[in-house]
Amino acid sequence: MICLAGVSKKFKEKIIFEGLNLEVAKGECIGIVGENGAGKSVLFKMITGLMRMDKGEILIDGELLGEKFDFSEKIGAVINYPGFFDYYSGYDNLKYLSLIQNKIKDKEIIYAMEMVGLDPQLKTKVGKYSLGMRQKLGIAQAIMEMQEILILDEPFNAIDYKSQKEIEEFLLQEKAKGRTILLTSHNQEILDRISDKLYIISEYKLELMSKEARRKYFCR
């Protein structure tokens, strides 16, 4: 479903990735960890088309990113701090964003908000939302159009335990339906429960998480 071949990226003289390769099968969930600044968000931005790589190729479901499309309609994503219109309610924000592709109806927006623990009827403006509520709204945006691929950058940050368990269960259900998921998190237990494979960013590449790397990363 996702294939990265020889992907390289640097900012000025700082190398982020060099000759990066990754293959993700349909219905697979991949967890990715790394130190702050290691490049997790950069990786996700390149896969979604929000950032250009310097070298290499990225294929989404067999089609070359940047050839037929710059942004794949098969991807729903939340990367970094979700950005919304502060003077709109949560529902109105999602309604506005849904009109860009105009693929879904109100019921899908309502379902997505309820799935992450937000009240679609709440009139509070997003500018008054807590960090956790904004994070939930970002996840709702990522899932509302039910794309085949979900890319979630730290989706559990600042979210209460109950909502965390609900979102975790939702992701497990969607994976079982064949949805492909990439996510980052600092929570080892969540990653272990959801992920089929766990990678760590090391030496500008992705490596499968070894027992030694696991001890060093999660037991600090």
C-alpha angles and dihedrals in degrees: 000000000000125000127178117187123186094337116178130180135172138167110222101310097340112103114215101171132004123188092343117184127186136160123193120187125217110276093017123130116212122192118202127195135178143143118287107282093020092121108263094134091041090055092051092046091053092049092050092045095245090119130034121234119224096224139003137040137280120198124193112198090339097311122113115245110235094023107076095004141012095205121033115229087208092071129083113187147175113194127176118331109352113241121216141156104277094206095056126078118247093258093047090051092054092043090054092047092047090060091065091077096012093211102129139053132225093271092064091052091049091048092051093050093047090047091061094041101260125134110234089204094057109118096196111126115244089239086070094048121115118240090258093053092050089050091052090049090052091054090047089054091050095051104034096088092046096228119185093246127050120196113188123180109201093331094174098056114129092354121135119247096253093052090044091057092046093052091045091053090047091053091049090051092049092048088053088054091056102264116148115229135191118183144162126211140155089220108099095190093055092047091049092051097046107029127084089194132017121210132188126206106239132161092354092305140082117256129184108257110260124202090253093050090047091054093048096046103040101031099057 
